[in-house]
């Protein structure tokens, strides 16, 4: 699949989940705290799912301790999860760093063939998993879910976060409209397009790579980040602007900016860099690295109403079982 007109295509929607489904937990990025992994798996069992750990999910790279095993191990775990017909969904255990290192090690032809034979399956994760969300969109044409990691603090501690993910997976029709109470317009207006995006620094880091999306033209771009001070948020946005990647974007949805400094300072950067685009921009939309995190579908056409603070998907993120 080429990157041209990615946002004009209709992405394939995976099936929603049902009680008893087997799901796989993978660690494509950083190492996972065992007690958090155990707790997250228990929560999935509470949803009547059957979580199975990938072989190297508890691994750690001997020389690069910020990685959960070698690139080949992490890629093999993900490949097996995606191609296993008995696996209904793939959950990232955490973010961190490392997903970019495995995207080019996957056999995408085999992944596409498995999806054609057995249907695509939801990939759930955020932060560093943004690299995989983009790869799935460009190389497989599949809807993915920008949602909490199962061994992450927000999933373990915040019930609204868990409930929104659960409903997205099991009852996707019930969350077709996302309307967080914190949302407010940075730039008013309405726009429609296919959702894309995730972690700002990962999107900027993807520029210039062989299989990167050429741009966000016609899309509704979701952006958030963590631990990036205002000047670095400015730098990443400026890089996207200078590369022409934001040319023609239909609208922007902004999530959390945890540990990025005083929000007024971040807001000033966002308004300065995104305001001149002349498209609707909504802020504080409640997804990403915050204390609570909504699950956002990527690859689904939706309508943004910045003044109302709503994002309404044309269809549910996942299709029914029949």
Secondary structure, DSSP 4 states (H G I P E B T S, - for coil): --STTGGGS-PBPPBPP-TT-EEEEE-SSS---HHHHHHHHHHHHHTT-EEEE-TTTT---SS-TTSSS-HHHHHHHHHHHHH-TT--EEEES--SS-HHHHHTTS-HHHHHHHHHHH---EEEE-GGGHHHHHHIIIII-B-EEE---TTSHHHHH-HHHHHHHHHHHH-GGGGSEE--TT-EEEE--EEEEEEEEEEHHHHHHHTTSTT-----TTEEEEEEEES--HHHHHHHHHHHHHTTTTTT--EEEEEEEETSS-HHHHHHHHHHHHGGG-SEEEE--S-SSSSS---EEES-EEEEETTTTEEEESS-SSB---
